């Protein structure tokens, strides 16, 4: 009964000074939004990558330029080298041919970036990639060409292209521009196929293949005067059960070609998710630190406002003590009020997080997922902050002398 009365008094106090209460909650709200949004983004990315791995297949091996991960003596990933993830170094054409000759390799495709301005009737496409690669891409990515066909070995030196759906819409203003032409580096390319829509990897750079134009590798070399910029090589083994052995053989062959310098990364699909997890663990730790500061600031705000409230309600405290209220009852009253402010702030923070995640889904290719446990944890954190920072004002209120309190004006 006493708890119910204290709760009603706390809610009445919050309603009586709405804007002051909202401003008091801001630190709690910002902290909760930071935590919930970061965790939901991490969970969404993990599920997206897991879905991509399932779609492409567990036997895909990715070779990237730069040492993006560090391993222990047993080959397990110990850390992620984030700066190397955005490195501008490239694999060489020799690396491609070495990988192609490794025993057990069934399919291999280089992904060579070709710089150039793509135009159609004066319109320029600046938001995508031009990738010179081999005919094995559809099978490697397990991706169907929805309209037309992918280029074949006989098209090795031809000016043909297969494009993503974003390219079709933004460059040609239509969904199926088969047979249409675009210009790049003084050459006319004919669109021979359009891929079905790709599920993008939100963490991997240069991976929005819906905005990509694929051309034959030999054609790309000719356009760039043999100045290749291979940023990754995709491989599939003859036997999916031999993926680990094939990846080890590729690593050994490339290390030998690089003078035993591991300035490259060979990743199996199972490791791609592990890398994503480590990246988001780092980001979560960073955001958690920022959120902790915000929550502490919010707690200090609650404490300050509660001190003001205690001062404003000094006569009320005196009256309650005069009619028999104990120190413990007054302590509980103000503790519950601080807890209610923080819990309401936590709930508002969760609601704002849901709105933020909705906007992220609309305006980006990220798919954040808010789980029920993280919502309860966030509100629980807010409650803990409110209780901790509400102790001092509540103790001050409970220890006031009733006679002095009644004299206060």
C-alpha positions in Angstrom: 0.0 0.0 0.0 2.8 2.4 0.9 4.6 1.6 -2.3 1.4 2.4 -4.3 1.0 5.7 -2.6 4.7 6.6 -3.2 4.4 5.6 -6.9 1.3 7.8 -7.3 3.1 10.7 -5.7 6.2 10.2 -7.9 4.0 10.1 -11.1 2.2 13.2 -9.9 5.5 15.0 -9.3 6.7 14.1 -12.8 3.4 15.3 -14.4 3.6 18.5 -12.4 6.8 19.6 -14.0 6.8 17.7 -17.4 9.6 19.6 -19.2 11.9 19.6 -16.2 11.4 15.9 -15.9 12.0 15.3 -19.6 15.2 17.4 -19.5 16.3 15.4 -16.4 15.8 12.2 -18.3 17.8 13.2 -21.4 21.1 11.7 -20.2 19.3 8.4 -19.5 17.5 8.5 -22.8 20.7 9.1 -24.8 22.5 6.4 -23.0 19.8 3.8 -23.6 19.4 4.8 -27.2 23.2 4.3 -27.7 23.2 0.9 -26.1 20.1 -0.5 -27.7 20.8 0.8 -31.2 24.4 -0.5 -31.2 23.4 -3.9 -29.9 20.5 -4.1 -32.4 22.8 -3.1 -35.3 25.3 -5.8 -34.2 22.6 -8.5 -34.0 21.2 -7.4 -37.4 24.6 -7.5 -39.1 25.4 -10.9 -37.6 22.1 -12.3 -39.0 22.6 -10.7 -42.4 26.1 -12.1 -42.7 24.9 -15.5 -41.5 22.2 -15.5 -44.1 24.7 -14.5 -46.8 27.0 -17.3 -45.8 24.2 -19.8 -46.0 23.2 -18.4 -49.4 26.8 -18.4 -50.9 27.9 -21.6 -49.2 30.3 -22.5 -46.5 33.0 -23.5 -49.0 33.7 -20.0 -50.4 37.2 -18.7 -49.6 37.9 -15.0 -49.8 41.4 -13.6 -50.3 41.9 -9.9 -49.5 44.7 -7.4 -49.7 46.3 -6.4 -46.4 46.6 -8.3 -43.1 43.1 -7.6 -41.8 43.3 -10.2 -39.0 45.8 -11.7 -36.5 45.9 -15.4 -35.7 47.4 -17.4 -32.9 49.6 -20.5 -33.4 46.6 -22.7 -33.9 45.2 -20.5 -36.7 42.4 -19.0 -34.6 41.5 -15.3 -35.1 42.7 -13.3 -32.1 42.1 -9.7 -33.3 40.9 -7.6 -36.3 43.2 -5.0 -37.8 40.6 -2.3 -38.7 42.9 0.1 -40.5 44.0 -2.7 -42.8 40.4 -3.3 -43.7 40.4 0.0 -45.6 43.9 -0.3 -47.0 44.5 0.7 -50.6 47.0 -2.1 -51.3 46.1 -4.6 -54.0 46.8 -8.2 -54.8 48.8 -8.8 -57.9 47.9 -10.7 -61.0 50.6 -13.2 -60.1 48.7 -13.9 -56.9 45.6 -14.7 -59.0 47.5 -17.2 -61.2 49.2 -18.8 -58.2 45.8 -19.3 -56.5 44.4 -20.7 -59.7 47.2 -23.3 -59.8 46.8 -24.5 -56.2 45.7 -28.2 -56.1 42.1 -28.6 -55.0 40.9 -25.3 -56.4 37.8 -25.6 -58.6 36.7 -22.0 -59.2 38.6 -18.7 -58.9 37.8 -15.2 -59.8 39.8 -12.0 -59.3 37.9 -8.8 -58.5 39.9 -6.0 -60.2 38.7 -2.4 -59.7 38.6 -0.4 -63.0 38.6 3.3 -62.6 36.5 5.2 -65.1 33.5 7.4 -65.7 30.4 5.5 -66.8 28.0 7.6 -68.9 24.8 7.1 -70.9 23.3 9.9 -73.0 25.1 12.5 -70.8 24.1 10.8 -67.6 27.0 9.8 -65.3 27.0 6.9 -62.8 29.3 7.8 -59.9 28.0 5.6 -57.1 29.1 2.2 -58.1 32.0 -0.1 -59.0 33.4 -1.4 -62.2 34.8 -4.9 -61.6 36.9 -6.8 -64.1 36.5 -10.5 -63.3 36.1 -14.0 -64.7 33.1 -16.0 -65.9 32.9 -18.0 -62.6 31.3 -15.2 -60.6 27.7 -16.4 -60.7 28.6 -19.9 -59.5 31.0 -18.5 -56.9 28.4 -16.1 -55.4 25.6 -18.5 -56.1 23.8 -15.6 -57.7 21.5 -15.9 -60.7 21.6 -13.6 -63.7 17.9 -12.7 -63.8 17.8 -11.3 -67.3 20.2 -12.2 -70.2 23.4 -14.1 -69.4 26.8 -13.7 -67.8 29.8 -13.4 -70.1 31.6 -16.6 -71.2 35.3 -17.4 -71.9 34.7 -16.5 -75.5 33.9 -12.9 -74.4 37.3 -12.5 -72.8 38.3 -9.4 -74.8 34.8 -8.2 -75.7 33.2 -5.0 -74.4 30.3 -6.6 -72.7 29.0 -6.1 -69.2 26.6 -7.6 -66.6 25.1 -5.1 -64.2 23.4 -4.9 -60.9 19.8 -3.8 -60.5 20.7 -0.4 -59.0 22.9 0.3 -62.1 20.0 -0.6 -64.3 17.6 1.9 -62.6 20.0 4.8 -62.0 22.0 4.7 -65.2 19.4 3.5 -67.7 16.2 4.4 -65.9 14.7 1.0 -66.6 14.8 -2.5 -65.0 15.9 -4.5 -68.0 18.3 -2.6 -70.3 19.4 -5.6 -72.2 21.3 -4.7 -75.3 21.7 -1.1 -74.2 25.1 0.6 -74.3 27.1 2.7 -72.0 30.5 4.5 -72.4 33.6 4.1 -70.3 37.2 5.1 -71.1 36.3 5.8 -74.7 34.7 2.4 -75.3 31.1 1.3 -75.9 29.9 -1.5 -73.7 26.8 -3.6 -74.3 24.7 -4.8 -71.4 24.4 -8.6 -71.7 22.8 -9.4 -68.4 21.3 -8.1 -65.2 21.8 -9.9 -61.9 19.0 -10.6 -59.5 19.1 -8.5 -56.4 22.1 -9.1 -54.1 21.9 -9.2 -50.3 24.6 -6.7 -49.4 27.3 -7.3 -46.7 27.1 -4.2 -44.5 30.7 -4.6 -43.2 32.6 -5.6 -46.3 34.0 -2.7 -48.3 33.3 -2.6 -52.1 30.6 -5.2 -51.8 27.4 -3.5 -53.0 27.1 -5.6 -56.1 23.7 -4.1 -56.9 25.7 -1.0 -57.9 28.4 -2.9 -59.7 29.2 -3.3 -63.3 31.0 -6.6 -64.2 33.2 -6.8 -67.3 35.6 -9.5 -68.5 39.0 -9.5 -66.7 41.0 -9.3 -70.0 38.9 -6.3 -71.1 39.6 -4.6 -67.8 43.3 -5.2 -68.1 43.3 -3.7 -71.6 41.4 -0.6 -70.5 43.9 0.0 -67.6 47.0 -0.8 -69.7 47.6 -3.9 -67.5 47.6 -1.8 -64.3 45.5 -4.3 -62.2 44.0 -3.3 -58.8 42.8 -6.7 -57.5 41.2 -6.1 -54.1 40.0 -9.6 -53.5 40.0 -13.1 -55.0 37.1 -15.5 -54.5 37.8 -19.3 -54.6 35.8 -22.5 -54.3 37.4 -25.9 -53.7 36.7 -29.1 -55.6 35.4 -30.7 -52.5 33.5 -28.6 -49.9 34.9 -30.9 -47.2 38.4 -29.9 -48.1 37.8 -26.2 -47.6 40.2 -25.9 -44.6 43.0 -27.8 -46.4 42.5 -25.7 -49.6 42.6 -22.5 -47.6 45.8 -23.6 -45.9 47.4 -24.5 -49.3 46.4 -21.1 -50.7 47.9 -19.3 -47.7 51.2 -21.2 -48.1 51.4 -20.5 -51.8 50.7 -16.8 -51.4 53.1 -16.5 -48.5 55.8 -18.0 -50.7 55.0 -15.5 -53.5 55.1 -12.6 -51.0 58.5 -13.5 -49.6 56.9 -15.0 -46.5 55.2 -11.7 -45.7 51.6 -12.1 -44.6 50.3 -8.9 -46.2 47.1 -10.6 -47.3 44.2 -12.3 -45.6 42.6 -15.7 -46.5 39.2 -16.1 -44.9 36.8 -19.0 -44.9 33.1 -18.3 -44.6 33.0 -19.4 -41.0 35.7 -16.8 -40.2 33.8 -14.0 -42.0 31.2 -14.1 -39.3 33.9 -14.2 -36.6 35.5 -11.1 -38.0 32.1 -9.3 -38.1 31.6 -10.3 -34.5 35.0 -9.0 -33.4 34.4 -5.7 -35.3 31.1 -5.2 -33.6 32.5 -6.2 -30.2 35.0 -3.3 -30.6 32.3 -0.9 -31.7 30.0 -2.0 -28.9 32.8 -1.5 -26.4 33.4 2.0 -27.7 29.7 2.9 -27.7 29.2 1.3 -24.3 31.8 3.7 -22.9 30.1 6.7 -24.4 26.7 5.4 -23.2 28.1 4.9 -19.7 29.3 8.5 -19.6 25.8 9.6 -20.8 24.1 7.5 -18.2 26.3 8.9 -15.4 25.5 12.4 -16.6 21.9 11.4 -16.6 22.3 10.1 -13.1 23.9 13.4 -11.9 21.0 15.2 -13.5 18.5 13.1 -11.6 20.4 13.7 -8.4 20.5 17.5 -8.9 16.8 17.7 -9.7 16.0 15.5 -6.7 18.0 17.8 -4.4 16.0 20.7 -5.9 12.7 18.8 -5.3 13.7 18.0 -1.7 14.3 21.8 -1.1 11.1 22.8 -2.8 9.1 20.3 -0.7 10.7 21.0 2.7 7.4 22.0 4.3 5.7 18.9 2.8 8.4 16.8 4.4 7.9 18.6 7.7 4.1 18.1 7.6 4.5 14.4 6.8 7.0 13.9 9.7 4.7 15.8 12.0 1.8 13.4 11.3 3.9 10.4 11.9 5.9 9.6 8.7 9.1 7.8 9.5 12.6 8.5 8.0 12.3 5.2 6.2 9.0 6.1 4.6 10.4 9.4 3.4 13.5 7.7 2.1 11.4 5.2 0.2 9.3 8.0 -1.2 12.2 10.0 -2.8 14.0 6.8 -3.8 10.9 5.6 -5.7 10.6 9.1 -7.3 14.2 8.9 -8.6 13.6 5.3 -9.8 10.4 6.3 -11.6 12.2 9.2 -13.4 15.0 6.9 -14.6 12.7 4.0 -15.6 10.5 6.4 -17.6 13.7 7.7 -19.2 14.7 4.2 -20.0 11.4 3.3 -21.6 11.5 6.5 -23.7 15.0 5.6 -24.7 13.8 2.2 -25.9 11.0 3.8 -27.9 13.4 6.3 -29.5 15.7 3.3 -30.3 12.9 1.5 -32.1 12.3 4.7 -34.2 16.0 5.1 -34.9 16.2 1.4 -36.0 13.2 1.9 -38.2 14.8 4.9 -39.9 18.1 2.9 -40.3 16.2 0.2 -42.1 14.5 2.7 -44.4 17.6 4.8 -45.4 20.4 2.1 -45.3 21.0 -1.5 -46.2 21.4 -2.3 -42.5 18.7 -4.4 -40.8 19.0 -3.8 -37.0 17.2 -6.3 -34.7 16.0 -5.2 -31.3 15.5 -8.2 -29.0 13.3 -8.2 -25.8 16.2 -9.1 -23.5 18.2 -6.0 -24.5 15.2 -3.8 -23.9 14.8 -5.1 -20.4 18.5 -4.8 -19.8 18.5 -1.2 -20.9 15.6 -0.3 -18.7 17.2 -2.2 -15.8 20.4 -0.2 -16.3 18.4 3.0 -16.2 16.7 1.9 -13.0 20.0 1.1 -11.4 21.3 4.6 -12.3 18.2 6.2 -10.8 18.5 4.2 -7.6 22.2 4.9 -7.1 22.0 8.6 -7.8 18.7 9.0 -5.9 20.2 7.8 -2.6 21.8 11.1 -1.5 18.7 13.3 -2.0 16.5 10.7 -0.4 18.7 10.4 2.6 18.8 14.3 2.9 15.0 14.3 2.8 14.6 11.6 5.4 17.0 13.3 7.9 15.4 16.7 7.8 14.3 18.0 11.2 10.5 18.3 11.2 10.4 21.5 13.3 13.0 23.2 11.0 11.1 21.9 7.9 7.8 23.3 9.1 9.5 26.8 9.6 11.0 26.7 6.1 9.6 29.2 3.6 
